[in-house]
Amino acid sequence: MAADELSASEKIDKAIADLGDWRGERLAEIRELIREVDAEIVEEWKYRGSPCWSRDGTFAVGNAHKNKVKITFTNGAQLKDPGKVFNAGLGGKKWRAIDILEGDRIDQESMKTLLREAVKYNIENSYERRRSRSGDKPMLLSGGNPQIAKADGDAPVQAYIAAMPEWKHDIGRRLDALIERTVPDVRKAVRWNSPWYGVEGMGWFLSYHVFTRYVKVTFTNGMRLDPLPPGEAKDPDSRWINIHEGELDEAQMETWVRQSAAAPGWFGFDTM
């Protein structure tokens, strides 16, 4: 079976087996602990080849390096860690990590306590949960742009698209589908009432915003694209295009998206 035909769990199985040493054993041990803490945890294969575990969004990423196994908690800075399991990235504002060296023993009970905290945090802070607590529908701002609270993941982007008015909703839906199809490991977020798309380690490459007569699509690294998108931005690296009703050229947009996702983007609101 080709690698691209494997499920995320099968890719993780293969990655562990291919390591063939203590790193695979430690990664398998962590994986089993993760599975024990919550039956609804989903395994994913993201960020250009990393095992990930998700519950209302990714909460842990595993990587095998030359001399260590690193488990990164995406919201680690917000978690209680009574067992002092975290030992890397302790000064970060968002992420925390655990570096496991050869010969290190894993305190399984402390690890499971930390994993439960991570799952609990994701559930309580999921976009859906915050929306249900607020009970509010998105407000349309000037030009008909939806007002969506800043959040990471697919859910806030889908909320933005659902609230896009009139024909612009179809533009948003088609753009999102095109980007997902072209960049399978795309990362999503909403900031400043606009959807953002990025690639782990490469930065954010595209955003769009609703105006009265068009949807403006901005490429943060647009000067690297061929042909150049027509709009010249104040930022010397960016270019943009205004899409009016009936004007979305999907073939050209796919070419730009593929080029943009493969080039360094913008690291403005986190370190990805």
C-alpha positions in Angstrom: 0.0 0.0 0.0 1.3 3.4 -0.9 2.2 5.8 2.0 -0.5 8.3 0.9 -3.1 5.5 1.1 -2.4 4.8 4.8 -4.6 6.1 7.6 -3.0 8.4 10.2 -2.9 5.6 12.7 -1.2 3.3 10.1 1.4 6.0 9.4 2.1 6.3 13.1 2.5 2.5 13.3 4.9 2.5 10.4 6.9 5.5 11.9 7.3 3.7 15.2 8.3 0.4 13.5 10.8 2.2 11.1 12.6 3.7 14.1 13.5 0.2 15.4 15.2 1.4 18.5 14.5 2.9 22.0 12.9 6.0 20.4 10.2 3.9 18.8 9.6 2.1 22.2 9.2 5.5 24.0 6.9 6.9 21.3 4.8 3.7 21.5 4.6 4.0 25.3 3.4 7.6 25.1 0.9 6.7 22.4 -0.6 4.0 24.6 -0.9 6.4 27.6 -2.7 8.9 25.3 -5.1 6.2 24.2 -5.8 5.3 27.8 -6.9 8.8 29.0 -9.8 9.4 26.6 -11.5 7.1 24.1 -12.4 10.0 21.8 -8.9 11.1 21.1 -8.2 11.1 17.3 -4.8 10.2 15.8 -3.6 12.5 13.0 -0.6 12.8 10.7 0.3 16.4 10.3 3.0 19.0 10.0 4.8 17.3 7.2 5.1 13.9 8.9 4.5 14.0 12.7 2.2 11.9 14.9 -0.5 14.1 16.4 -3.3 13.6 18.9 -6.4 15.6 18.8 -9.5 16.2 21.0 -11.4 19.3 19.9 -8.1 20.3 18.2 -4.5 19.1 18.4 -3.1 18.9 21.9 0.1 16.8 21.5 2.7 16.3 18.7 5.3 13.6 18.8 8.7 13.7 17.1 11.7 11.4 17.2 15.0 13.3 16.9 18.5 11.8 16.6 19.0 11.6 20.4 15.6 12.2 21.9 11.9 11.9 21.6 10.0 15.2 22.0 6.4 15.4 22.9 5.0 18.9 22.4 1.8 20.1 24.0 0.3 22.8 21.9 -1.3 24.6 24.9 1.2 23.5 27.5 1.7 26.9 29.0 -2.0 26.8 30.1 -1.8 23.4 31.8 -1.3 22.4 35.4 1.7 20.1 35.7 1.9 18.9 39.3 4.2 16.1 38.4 6.7 18.5 36.8 6.7 16.5 33.6 7.5 19.4 31.3 11.3 19.9 30.9 11.5 21.9 27.6 10.1 25.2 26.3 9.4 26.3 29.8 9.6 30.0 28.9 7.2 29.9 26.0 3.8 31.7 26.0 1.9 28.8 24.4 3.8 25.5 24.0 5.6 23.2 26.5 7.5 20.0 25.7 8.9 16.9 27.2 12.3 15.8 26.0 12.9 12.0 26.6 16.5 10.8 26.3 17.7 7.2 26.0 17.4 5.6 29.4 14.9 8.0 30.8 11.9 6.5 32.5 8.4 7.9 32.0 6.4 8.6 35.1 3.2 7.1 33.7 0.8 8.4 36.3 2.1 12.0 36.1 2.1 11.8 32.3 -1.5 10.6 32.3 -2.5 13.4 34.7 -0.9 15.9 32.3 -2.6 14.4 29.3 -6.0 14.6 31.0 -5.3 18.3 31.7 -4.5 18.8 28.0 -7.7 17.1 26.9 -9.8 19.0 29.4 -8.3 22.3 28.3 -9.1 21.6 24.7 -12.7 20.6 25.4 -13.4 23.6 27.6 -11.8 26.0 25.2 -13.0 24.6 21.9 -14.5 27.1 19.5 -17.9 25.3 19.6 -18.0 25.4 23.4 -17.2 29.1 23.5 -19.8 29.8 20.9 -22.5 27.8 22.7 -21.7 29.7 25.9 -22.0 33.1 24.2 -25.2 32.2 22.3 -24.3 34.9 19.8 -24.5 34.8 16.0 -21.6 36.4 14.1 -22.1 40.1 13.5 -21.4 41.5 10.1 -19.0 44.5 10.3 -18.3 47.2 7.7 -18.5 45.8 4.2 -20.3 42.7 5.4 -17.2 41.1 6.9 -18.1 38.5 9.7 -16.9 39.3 13.2 -15.4 36.1 14.5 -13.4 35.8 17.7 -9.7 34.9 17.3 -9.2 31.1 17.5 -7.1 28.4 16.0 -8.3 25.5 13.9 -10.9 24.7 11.3 -14.1 25.5 13.3 -13.7 29.3 13.5 -12.8 29.4 9.8 -16.0 27.4 9.0 -18.0 29.8 11.2 -16.5 32.7 9.2 -17.4 31.1 5.9 -20.9 30.3 7.0 -21.5 33.9 7.9 -20.1 35.4 4.7 -23.0 37.1 3.0 -24.6 36.4 -0.4 -22.4 35.1 -3.2 -19.3 35.7 -1.0 -20.2 32.6 1.0 -19.7 30.4 -2.1 -16.3 32.1 -2.7 -15.2 31.3 0.9 -16.4 27.7 0.6 -14.6 27.2 -2.7 -11.4 28.9 -1.5 -11.3 26.8 1.7 -11.8 23.5 -0.2 -9.2 24.5 -2.8 -6.6 25.3 -0.1 -7.3 22.0 1.8 -7.0 20.0 -1.4 -3.8 21.7 -2.5 -2.1 21.8 1.0 -3.2 18.7 2.9 -1.4 19.7 6.1 -2.7 23.2 6.1 -3.1 25.0 9.5 -6.0 27.4 10.0 -6.9 30.2 12.3 -9.0 33.3 12.6 -7.3 36.6 13.5 -8.5 40.2 13.0 -11.8 38.8 11.6 -10.1 37.0 8.8 -9.3 33.4 8.1 -5.6 32.6 7.9 -3.9 29.6 6.4 -0.4 28.4 7.1 2.1 25.5 7.1 3.9 24.4 10.3 7.4 25.7 10.3 6.8 27.9 7.2 4.4 30.5 8.6 1.1 31.9 7.4 0.8 32.3 3.6 -2.8 33.4 2.9 -5.7 35.3 4.4 -9.0 36.7 3.0 -11.5 39.4 4.0 -15.0 40.4 2.9 -15.6 43.8 1.4 -18.9 45.1 0.0 -18.2 44.2 -3.7 -15.4 41.6 -3.5 -13.4 39.2 -1.4 -9.8 40.3 -1.0 -7.3 37.4 -0.9 -3.8 38.3 0.3 -0.7 36.2 -0.1 1.8 37.2 2.6 4.7 36.1 0.3 3.0 37.2 -2.9 6.2 38.7 -4.4 7.5 35.1 -4.7 4.6 34.0 -6.9 4.5 33.6 -10.7 2.6 35.4 -12.1 2.4 38.0 -9.5 -1.1 38.6 -8.1 -2.2 42.0 -9.3 -2.6 44.0 -6.1 0.5 45.7 -4.6 0.4 45.9 -0.8 2.1 48.3 1.6 4.1 45.2 2.9 6.8 44.8 0.3 6.5 41.0 0.5 2.7 40.7 0.0 0.4 40.8 -3.0 -3.4 40.5 -3.2 -6.3 40.0 -5.6 -9.9 41.1 -5.3 -12.4 38.5 -6.3 -15.7 39.9 -7.5 -18.9 37.8 -8.1 -18.3 35.1 -10.7 -14.5 35.9 -11.0 -12.8 33.1 -9.0 -10.3 31.5 -11.4 -9.7 28.2 -9.5 -6.8 27.0 -11.7 -4.8 30.2 -11.2 -5.7 30.3 -7.5 -4.5 26.7 -7.1 -1.2 27.6 -8.7 -0.7 30.5 -6.4 -1.7 28.5 -3.3 0.7 25.7 -4.1 3.6 28.2 -4.7 2.7 30.3 -1.6 2.5 27.3 0.7 5.9 26.0 -0.4 7.6 29.4 0.3 8.4 31.0 3.7 5.4 32.9 5.0 4.6 35.4 7.8 5.2 34.5 11.4 3.3 37.5 12.8 1.0 36.1 15.5 2.8 32.9 16.6 5.9 30.9 16.0 4.1 27.9 14.4 
